[in-house]
Amino acid sequence: MRPPERIGNWIEGRQVEPAGDQWLDKFDPHSGQLLAQLADSGAIDVDAAIGAAGRAAAAWADCTPVKRGQWILANVLGTPP
């Protein structure tokens, strides 16, 4: 059995591990199977996310809704726009 996927924080356009290296287990409520580990973020992670959002705000605001959707599809969901 392979280890569960770790899902980190999305900061600066990429997935990063939580600064404190703390993780929360996500279980399937029906089977009890461990599905993934999710970042248990702290103040350092929140500050990093807020800083990144502030730096990206102007460029993101200039994008059309269609461009935003295409970016999310390609960069977050991994599907072609």
Secondary structure, DSSP 4 states (H G I P E B T S, - for coil): -PPPEEE-EEETTEEE--TT--EEEEE-TTT--EEEEEE---HHHHHHHHHHHHHHHHHHHHS-HHHHHHHHHHHTS----
